[in-house]
Amino acid sequence: EAQLVESGGGWVQPGGSLRLSCAASGFTFSNYVMSWVRQAPGKGPERVSVINTGGSTTYTDSVKGRFTIARDNAKNMLYLQMNSLTPEDTAVYYCAASLGLKGKGTQVTVSS
């Protein structure tokens, strides 16, 4: 069964950092475009970052220069390094694969 499992969320003060991880299983990870999607309370989903099979990346404007997406195809892992976090980054963060698969999410809360 194909699945994605996120980890690494939590509470952090403004200006802090977190590293999210996503473990993929049950499909050929290296063949698919991967992304991080977040959903803040009361808002719709927002695609934060995408990494394609060749390693090229894109970011939504609000996280450019602060977030870095990466993948390790040997370990079937996707990562999101998040620096200089602000309260506006508070959301549930989901890992998603282009085969139409999404994890259950991990909560990120940024507050003082």
Buried (B, 14 or more C-beta within 10 A) or exposed (E): EBBBEBEBBEEBEEEBEBBBBBBBEEBEBEEBBBBBBBBBEEEEBBBBBBBBBEEEBEBBEEBEEBBBBBBEBEEBBBBBBBBEBBEEBBBBBBBBBEEEBBBEBBEBBBEE
